Amino acid sequence: MTSLPLLEPDTQTTCCPPAAPALGAEEAQRRAVVFKALADPNRLRLLSIVKAADGGESCVCDLTEPLDLGQPTVSHHLKILVEAGLLHREKRGTWAYYSLVPGALDDVAGILAAL
């Protein structure tokens, strides 16, 4: 049995140029926050409820029953959606009202389209 001779690597040529990342690490981190927020079924439902609400906003008091979750849990999910830039929070008296950030869902679609 004969062995094949070892070939020296050709240092003059490369098979292809190194790929530059289309998405930088910092930008990927910011975008991941949005997708993490959307990755929870309860948060998706909250977005859906707020979007479908009359006047485009919902009081936190109206969001606990449809999800069958306690107020602290719903508030936690809403906080994540606000931090991700998907919902806007407005305090009125003792209640907080939530509405979609204008263009936020279009931005999410744009992130996916740009990949």
C-alpha positions, 0 to 999 in steps of 0.5 A: 500500500502506497501513501499519497505524498503530503502537499504543502499548503499554497500560501499564495492563494486562498479558496475564497476571501474571508467573509465580513460579518453582515451584522456586527456583534453589537447590532446583533445583541440589540436585535436579539433583545427584540426576538427574545421578547417575541419568543414567549407565547404570552408576550405574543398574545399581549401584543396581539391583544394590544394591537386589536384593542379599540383605540390601539391601547389597553389598560393593564387591568384588561390584560390579566384575564385573557391570559389567565395570569396574575397581574405581577406576571403580566406586568413582567411580560409587558416590561420586557415588551417595553424594553424591547421597544415594541410597546409604549407605556403611559401611566394614567392615575393608578393604571398603566396603558399600553400601545404598540410603538408606531412602526415597531412590528414593521421594524421587526419584519425589516430585521428579518428581511435584511438578514 
